[in-house]
């Protein structure tokens, strides 16, 4: 007998339910079955309860911080593109969280985070607020610039803001690890195009050239924001579902999922009514070919109704 979590759709043997990856993050209701691999807004992938951070981001970040903070070039060194695509696909199969410990190359997990963010319909910094963030980053008055950054962040949609806060806190941890050799300036260049993007969905080539320089500039401003400011959006408490070995502030404990059978009696009942609708296997080959009739003492195979 198998059991399936009604929230994150993870399935397992009843004796193994305590080994499922935590935290349990409910699948976004707007993507039933997790079939939408890209092209949606960040809100399409977040749970109904705060903090509004996609499970793919939370679990990948946790895995990176658990065993990747000694790797050189995190987020700069690319992982296998085919493995990145496959991992991303596994997250949205609707069958729970893939076992990330089975992925030897930590750069594949880093690539999955970047690929997910890159595939969003709109960056975390929305098109409508792009100029506000750029104006704040360009402001030479430090106090005024900081105030404008805080104001722009507060205007972001909640899923964008929560995910941005979680991501920036993680990147700060990465930048502080000397073994990674990825200072904040490098991470700003790597994540600028996906997190900040451009002011419009389809910029002209000249516009792209002019706006690219602002991407890292805004990211640098995010790194200057105190960690305590980002943490307040995540509602950090001591009793969360993340192991204490992780450094990044984690999402708070979500209501414990109830595990139940994958199939209900109604499922079997409905399924039994469909048996035999396509019982005959199609024949292939020349349609004009005559099939030899069986001798009369053979009975034809019974048809299932």
Phi, psi and omega in degrees: 000134178252155178236152184224132179288129183287344182267302184261357177068017176290136180243148182194172173288147181307325182283350185252006186297333180284351181263001180295146181297138178244156002283159176279112182249114182303144177293141180300132182294337182280353179233067182301132181079354177066034185274347183273097186283330182199172176090002179256172173280161181300329180293341179288346186242004183261153178288172181284334183257146179289158355286147187271081182232129180301142180301325181298324179287315182299310185290322178293318178298317179300318181292321178298317181286336180286324186216013184242358186284002174252003181277136178283134174076035177303132180072352175260317178283124182283149172264174179301124183298320180294321179290324177298313180297320181293319179295316178299320179296321180297326180294331186251021176282344183080021181242027179093188183272130177294153180283100184289341180292343179278351180266110186290320185274110181295337180291337175293319179292320175299318179296329179294320177297312181295319181294322178297313180295323180293331183275358180291151179294328180219137179299169177301322171276110187292158180299324182292336181252003184303313182294328178297317180292319179295317179298320179293321181291330181277344184296122182283341175280109187302314181296315179294321179297317179296318180298320180291325177296313179300319181294319180293320179298319181294339180274347181295148172303146186305315178299321178295315182295314181296316180295320178298316180298314180297318181292316181296319178299321178294315182294329175297319178298317180297316182295334181276350179271111183296330181297330182287333182055043178230081178295169183302324181297322178290317180295327178297321179289325181289315186266349180307310182297329183268325182274320182265311178066212182243176184281345180222160181297318183234079182288151174287157182307315180294323178294322178298318180297318183288329186266345182301322183297336182280341183297308179292329180296316179291320178299320177301322178296322178297322180291337179279343179290133180303144180300326181299330179291316179292323185297329184294335178286339183265356177055053184293135172221173185283333184259073175248177186269008181266141176299151182291347181288343180279147182262328183291135175304133188255167177293147182290167180300133176258160181306137183298133182283146174265132181260135180218171181301147178294316182252135175264161178305325180296325180298314180294322181297316180292324183292325183295335181284346183263351181299137172090358180295326178235052187291330183277127176281130180300142177269144179244152179122199183287119182294335183281349182292130180277135178268127181297132179285146179283152175304155186296340182276002174261139177264143177290154181297138180293144177268139177271127181260000000 
